[in-house]
Amino acid sequence: MPDGFKPGEGKTIKKDLANITANASLKTPRFYYIWIMMFINIACGIAIISAASPMMQEKLNYTPMEAAAIVGLIGVFNGLGRIMWSTLSDYLGRANTYIVFFAFQILAFYFLPQISMELAFLIVLFTVITMYGGGFATLPAFLGDLFGTKQLGAIHGMVLAAWGLAGVVGPTIYDMVKNATGSLDTTLKVFAGLFVIALIVALLMKRTVVKAHKENAKKIEEKLKFA
């Protein structure tokens, strides 16, 4: 033993909930929870990215060139969000991180069209973009927590199918609602409603994770009792 080391001290690494195959993961509710969470986060994120330039021209009276310059910064905040949120998720917990994402974005999408102050508008917009990127970066570790690493690559691929579908659905919903109502406020409130669904699913995921950890801990105690 190293000098000064005391057994039992230091961080305790929380074990994965399970270590299962891709096919087995499809039989668990938590696979569909994470799929829905990613679908909504990506659909809304892609929609706001595609609408960022016209939205800034409408709400902040930006010229097309000024709006294009700000859109160029979106990629920077997307990347920063991947680093920042994936790091924070190690401390907050994966499920809690997604709960923060969705709770914030409900308010952001609902109130963003009403923000006329340029700095506040951009802060909210860029924060949303960091969460869009952070959702991707946190996903692999979250899947590892939920399903283990036995077939993590295959499970990750199945969940990322949500990305492909959301890339079509998000901008389509935006265009349909915007054309039907002519209102950016109404359009973004529809996406705020989608985030309410995502938040409910994230809370269900949190409950599932907590319950599974308790069951695993109980099984370990029973094994030790009869060992």
Secondary structure, 3 states (H helix, E strand, C coil): CCCCCCCCCCCCCCCCCCCCCHHHHCCCHHHHHHHHHHHHHHHHHHHHHHHHHHHHHHHCCCCHHHHHHHHHHHHHHHHHHHHHHHHHHHHHCHHHHHHHHHHHHHHHHHHHHHCCCHHHHHHHHHHHHHHHHHHHHHHHHHHHHHHCCCCHHHHHHHHCHHHHHHHHHHHHHHHHHHHHHCCHHHHHHHHHHHHHHHHHHHHHHHHHHHHHHHHHHHHHHHHHHHC
